[in-house]
Each structure stands twice: as structure tokens, then as C-alpha cells.
Amino acid sequence: MALTKIVKFPEFAIEFKISQVAFRLFNIDIHYYALLIVIGIIVAIILCKISKENFYIKFDSVIEAIILGLIAGVIGARAYFVFFNFQYYARKRYIANI
């Protein structure tokens, strides 16, 4: 199911239909925001690898920090979502929906 958004510029009488899905991989929709997050992580790793000597940091420490940051980010994002949609999860009465 390809989700689309309509972007309008009424002053110029221009209208675009933009798909939220960048592409499909093994029957899974890959959205543009997910693609941008992955590109950002890869660029951050490359920049850390290039500039690690300037800050006297081992690259293994950088990779460990990135892995821990990703895990904490996923858990934090889910907790944020559940916290601000608590009424939905409070009605379900079981932890599997969280």
C-alpha cells in the first residue's frame, strides 16, 4: 500500500503527489524518513572514523557508543509513543501491544 501526500503551492498553482515509500525490499515498504535516518547514521560513523585521531578516541569505543545509542533511541522512541498514546494502550490491558 503506497501512501501518498499532496504538496501544494497555491501561489504558483503547482501540486505534487509524493509517495511516502521510497521503495519495497522483500515485500517491506522502506519509507523516506527511515532511509534518511540510516544515511545519517552511516555519515556519522564515517565522520567519527575520520576524526577519531583528533580526539584520541578508539574507533571500537565509537562503535559501542553508536550501538548503545541506537538501542536507547529505539526504546526511548517507543516509550515516548506509548506515553503520549497511553489512552489507547490503557484500554488494551495487556503488555503485548506496547
PyMOL commands that set and color helices and strands:
alter all, ss='L'
color gray80, all
select helices_A, chain A and resi 32-51+53-55+59-84+86-92+95-97
alter helices_A, ss='H'
color red, helices_A
select strands_A, chain A and resi 4-9+14-19+21-25+28-31
alter strands_A, ss='S'
color yellow, strands_A
deselect
rebuild
show_as cartoon
